[in-house]
Amino acid sequence: MRPPLHEIDKPLLAVTVGLAAYGLAALYSAGQTDVPTFVSTIWHKQLIWLGVGLLAMSLMYRTSPRLLEWATPYAYGIGLLVLLITLTTGTGAGTAASERSWISIGGVRLGQPAELAKLAVILMLARWMAERREAPATLRDLVPPCLIAGVPTLLVAKQPDLGSAIVFIAVLFAMLYWAGTKPSLLVLLGSPVIGLVLAFSTVAWGAWIVVLFGLLLWWRPYVWEGLAVMLANVVMGVIAVPFWRRLAPYQQNRLLAFLNPEVDPRATGWHVIQSKIAIGSGGFLGQGFTHGPQKRLAFLPAQHTDFIFPVVGEELGFVGVLLALALFTALVLILLRVSRRATDPYSSLCVFGISGLLFTHIIENIGMTVNLLPITGIPLPFFSYGGSFLLACSLAVGISLRVAWESRQSGYAEL
Amino acid sequence: MSSFHPHLLDRRLRLVRMVVWVAVGAFVVVFFRTQILEHSKYQLQSETNRLRPIPLPAPRGIITDRNGKLLAENVPGYTISLLPAADEDSLHATLRRIAPIVKLDSVGIERVLVRYRRTPYLPVTVLPNATFALVSALEERRLIFPGLLIQPEPKRHYPDSSLVAHLVGYIGEVTEAERAQRRLAPVRLGGLLGKDGLEREYDDSLRGADGVRFVEVSALGRVVREAGAASTLPPIPGRALSTTIDLDLQRYVAQIFPAGQRGAVLALNPNSGEVLALYSAPGYDPNAFVGGVDPDYWRFLNVSAAHPLLDRAIKTFYPPGSTWKLALATMGLKRGIVTLRSHMPISCRGGLQYGNRFFRCWSATGHGDLTLADAIAQSCDVYFYQLGLKLGLTSLLEDASGLGFRSRTGIDLPGEITAVFPGGTDYYDRVYGPRRWTSAVTLNLAIGQGENAQTLVNMVRFYQMLASDGRARPPYLVHPAASSNVSLGLLPEQLAGLRQAMISVVERGTARGAGRFGGSIAIAGKTGTAQNPHGPAHGWFIGFAPAEKPEIVVGAIIEFAREGPYVAPLVTRVIGHYLGVDTTAASHVRIVLPTDTAPHSRRLLPGPPTIEDSTIVPTDTGATPADTGNATPPPRNR
């Protein structure tokens, strides 16, 4: 049955359109610099991509979740394949020139497959969890979903695109939680990562091991699970330093600059310092649309992709930031509501994964502009220039619109 | 119970919503703090204090001779620049106020503005080479010039100026076209680059890497304060370059080179290929290029009939004339056609009848019956006509290629041109048409005329082989080129015989008297006179000494020298000076060189550039500025 247009979830559509319009305005402004660069006309291209996104959205709106569920393994397979091809033949571009994250055919760059692969992973995880029907109860149950998300994570981490890898992991945890996995199990699953981070201070790591031991005694998992978790933490503690050495210098610098932007004020720290100056100088009402001096004088790096949010902060001030945050929050909350009301686990998990994906992108991107999080270079939904991610977002919203319609069709009423 | 029971979902949803609200709340707090509470701090940083990068030019590496004496050094200088102002108008206003002090006319102001437009965020150079007096005058009035920046900056200086001009070359501001090259991409706009000579050849290591420092400037463009030492990236000085040049010898060459004459002198160590001196006259002042060449001087360099920018040792060719006869003798000996004591069937009566033409010898009275050794000493044309015919055109062309007369020496200076010589008989077929030429061309080739044009450096390289064990050691100034496998292929006694013949040239042959000093050292050499149909002939002399165990080989060419009385003594005095012999006696020697090549001046065939043209028009390799009278002068600034 084809869903009629007038039965579409109007709040979700309205928030999406609002964000797209706001994002396009920000992108237009990002191009208005004193010395014009290629960025000045980039909003034309984004407009075309918005049109493509609209088509994709309506396509997904017309696609039944059942059809989607059937097609999921194929989408996932193609996603992995393309990621693999990207890894071998990929090229860098623009602000991510050193990464092999672009796929191109005949020299024409087609896009960054990682963005679309994120969607494929969400669908695949949703399918696996929905088929199970029961929440994963042991670490052993968590192996298949970890593999589903882990393989593409490794592939994008190898590009190297650390930001996207973090997104995969965040989405995995979010969906596992939504599928009913006990939080204690998730903590155990995530504990090696904490062990890795804390390994830079032997004292902190030792304290963490003690805490973990306490948690294991309290939660009482199977003995072999407890042993595996402890072992994983110890291994992480041992490999942390070699792992750090294997990170690319720019990745190390980004992490260091996150801790102290003054470490390297001209290179990595430059981004954060200039971003904070731009945001801070915006004040309550901002410097006026297209008039931000930091952006105009090209102090702001990558102002059309990763650092587009400071443009908003500088030119529209705290009010503009609040508006953007409100729209993003509304989007995530609406998606959560859609997910809650979905008629079947697959749809519910899909939409929850999508909200997790967007939420992670929003938090990572905005967080880095005010130095709350390290610089990872992942795009801000509907704001950052980039066709692949905009397409992925449009597809995601399209799926959510369909799921919303399905639940409304089945006569769902708020309990 | 399914894990998707609504009650369970509601429970999870509550937690998830809480997470979302906490995250959003944290953002609101952080943005509130940044944009409202700390607004004034960031506003100040944004509006009134902006980081401005100021390039710190790296001092170029010094260039020294083999004994550590300076060929190129850096001296302290001052650069006066203006920090970018809020807009072009205010910069223009400042420029107009500063113009009377730095003596800038309206054209100069316009030029500064053009530079500003190219890089609006970098300081724009107003005066690249300011004197201390000017700097102090500006410092006094500092307050009325916002954004004034006086930077101490190392300036290139060549203590010996035009003496070493063609060796070291000169530097200049990088052009847009050059910056497009990958190699030069790291050079900043306005950065300096070697444009010719060693400065160009070894630019990559001489250049170093510019540093940068940051100053915070106010909205008016005044420097507020240094942005802390931590953010300064010190320049990496260029690496010093140690050359094989003997500056004493170079100075001596320049000193005794006949004033007002055009030509070049090249001295090599025959056993290693090290260039000891390379001098081309007339020279130019490379110091004039530091800080931007004066347009008038640039115009003069380009329109001058003497072409001072042209390095006559490597960038132009001349017919080798009789210096070629050693090459022919080498070919004959190697192929076993003659020995040093061989006579030719026809003795010299002042010329040779060949076909329906009479090829004259330079000596109208004739040399009589000569051995090869005597023929070299007397530079007898008739002997070499016959040797050439015996050798045959094909062998001659083949051997000339093998001896490197069709290639470059690979000396590590930019712009060396390739010597011109036919590669085979098909060359004549192509130019004249098949069977439209006779083996008479062999006669011309045999005595260094005809389709043969060699650079000085290539001829000296050949004599280097004669002066050493017969193997080629390509000339170099810093790093030897890839080792050459060219060799004469002569037996040691043949080589010794040739040297003996060349000693005779100086002792009793065509350069008689040139070695009239010391008496203790034997100088070997060969004269040459290159016919020049459009003017007086060019004089050659290439010699080496001590003849038993040569330590130096020197070649010289002087344009329009006629029967140049200077050339042979010039070379022998250079050799004598190098070997530490008193050469004052030789300074009075005037030797009339024989017009020891074919009296018929032969134009080169249409293929290669004609000789008279090549001596005037530098082969433009990009290093030499375009040789046109109306060449646009480079910007005066730097």
Interface residues (C-beta under 8 A of the other chain):
Chain A: D34 V35 R133 E134 A135 Y177 W178 A179 G180 E262 P265 R266 K276 I277 A278 I279 G280 S281 G282 G283 F284 P293 Q294 L297 A298 F299 G313 E314 G317 F318 V321 L322 L325 F328 T329 V332 L333 L336 R340 P345 S348 F359 I363 I366 G367 V370 L372 L415
Chain B: S2 S3 F4 P6 L8 L9 D10 R12 L13 V16 R17 V20 W21 A23 V24 A26 F27 V28 V30 F31 F32 T34 Q35 I36 E38 H39 K41 Y42 Q43 Q45 S46 E47 R50 L51 P120 Y121 V212 F214 A227 A230 S231 L233
